Amino acid sequence: MKPISSTSVWTRCASPVATAALVKLARDHGAHRVFLEVRPSNTSAVALYHSEGFNEIGRRPRYYPARDGREDALVMAIELVDDDIQVMPPL
C-alpha cells in the first residue's frame, strides 16, 4: 500500500470535495479502505472526516511535535465497499 497524500496536501485540500475526490481515487485504484491521521486539536478536520464517513480506529500517542511537548494522532479509516457487499474485505 502506498500513501497517496502528504501532510501538505491534506492541509491545502481538507474540504469535503477534496476528501471525496481522494476517497474516489483510492476506490478507483482498488483500495478496500483509506486511513488517515489527524491531530485531535484540529477539530474542524476531525469533524470533516467524520462527516465524510471516517471512523476513529485508534490513536498514536505523542505522535506529533507540539508547542507544549507532543500531541497524539487520531487514526481514522473508511471502508470502501460496494453497496451490495456480502462480505467485508479482509483486514
N, C-alpha and C positions, 0 to 999 in steps of 0.2 A: 504494500500500500504506500502510495506517495502523497504527501500533503499537496494540496492544490493552492494553498494560500500562505501568506506570511502575515505576521502581526501588522505590518504597514498596510497590506491590502485590506485586512479586516477593519483597521482603523479608518481608512478612507471610504470603505464600502459598506459599513454597517447600516444598512437600510433594509426594509422588507423586500424591496425589488432586487437588490444585490444578493441578499441572503437566499431568496427563492431561486435566483439565477445560478448561484453556486451549487445549491442542492440539486437543481435540474441537471447541471453539468455532471455532477457526481453520478446521478442516476443514469444519465445517457452513456456514461463510461462504465456502467456495470457495477457500481458500488452498491453494497447492501445497507450501509449505514454511513453517516457522517458524524465525525467527532469534532469538538472544538473546546478550547479552554478560554475562560474569561475571568477577569478579576471580579470578586463579589462586590467590590466598591463601585464597579461600573454598572450601576443599577439599570440604566437605560438599555445597555446591551443585553443584560440578563433578561429584562422584560421583553425585548425584541425577540430573542431566541426562543423564549417560552411561547410567545405569540405565533412563532413560525413552526411550532411543534417539537422543539428540542426539549429534552428532559435532563435534569441533573442526574448523573450516574456516579459521580464520585468527586473527590477533592484531592488536590495535590498540596499538601501542607507546605507553607513557606516557599512557594514556587517562584513568585515574582519579587524582585527588589522593590522596596518601598521606602518612603522618607523615614519612617519610624522602624526600620528593620526589614521585615519580609511580609508578604501577603500571600495567602492561599490562592490557588486557581480552582475555580469550579470546572469540572469536566462535564460537558453536555454532549448528548447524542440524539440523533433522529434516525429511525429505521426507515429505509427506502423500500417499501413493499408495494406490490400490486394490489389493486382494490379487491381482487378475487383470491387473495393469498390463502392457501390451505395449511402451509407450514411456515413458521418463522425461519429466516435464514440462520445458519449456524453462527455462533459467536466466535 
